[in-house]
Amino acid sequence: MAARIVGAIVMGPRDLRGHYNFMSLESGHAINCRVVAHLPITDDVIACDEDLGRKQGQPVGYSNMLRYE
C-alpha cells in the first residue's frame, strides 16, 4: 500500500466532528479531511505558501511579507 501523504495547510474547521479544510501545497486547491498529524512549519512550506500568494496576486505587507488574515 502506498502512503497517502499530501503537504497541506489547515484553513479552518469544517464541522464539529474533527474535519478540517486544508489547502494543498502542491496545487493550491481545497482538501477536506481529518487532521492526522501535527507537524512544525518548515522553510519549504513557507516558501511554497509565499509562491502561491504571489501567483494569486495577494497583497504584500509593510515588511515585504504576505498578509495573513
C-alpha positions in Angstrom: 0.0 0.0 0.0 1.4 3.4 -1.0 1.5 6.2 1.5 -1.2 8.9 1.1 0.6 12.0 2.2 -0.1 15.4 0.9 1.5 18.6 2.1 -1.2 21.0 3.2 -2.0 23.9 5.5 -5.1 23.9 7.7 -7.5 26.7 6.6 -10.1 26.2 9.4 -12.6 23.7 10.9 -15.3 22.3 8.6 -17.6 20.8 11.3 -17.6 19.8 15.0 -16.6 16.1 14.3 -12.9 16.9 13.7 -12.9 17.6 9.9 -10.9 20.5 8.6 -10.5 22.4 5.4 -6.9 22.3 4.0 -5.1 23.9 1.1 -2.8 21.6 -0.8 0.7 23.0 -1.1 1.2 21.3 -4.5 -1.9 22.6 -6.3 -3.4 25.3 -4.0 -6.8 23.5 -4.2 -9.0 22.8 -1.2 -8.9 19.4 0.5 -11.4 18.2 3.1 -10.3 15.5 5.6 -9.4 14.9 9.2 -6.2 16.0 10.9 -4.0 13.0 11.4 -0.6 14.6 12.2 0.6 18.0 13.6 4.0 18.9 12.1 6.0 22.1 12.6 6.1 24.5 9.7 9.3 24.3 7.6 11.1 26.8 5.4 9.9 24.7 2.4 6.2 25.2 3.4 6.7 28.9 3.9 8.4 29.3 0.5 5.6 27.3 -1.2 2.9 29.4 0.6 4.6 32.7 -0.4 4.9 31.5 -4.0 1.2 30.6 -4.2 0.3 34.0 -2.7 2.4 35.8 -5.3 0.9 33.9 -8.2 -2.6 34.8 -6.8 -1.7 38.5 -6.5 -2.2 38.6 -2.8 -1.3 41.9 -1.1 2.2 42.4 0.4 2.5 44.0 3.8 4.9 46.7 5.1 7.6 44.2 5.9 7.5 42.8 2.3 5.8 39.7 3.5 2.3 38.3 2.7 -0.5 39.5 4.9 -2.3 36.6 6.7 -5.8 37.0 8.0 
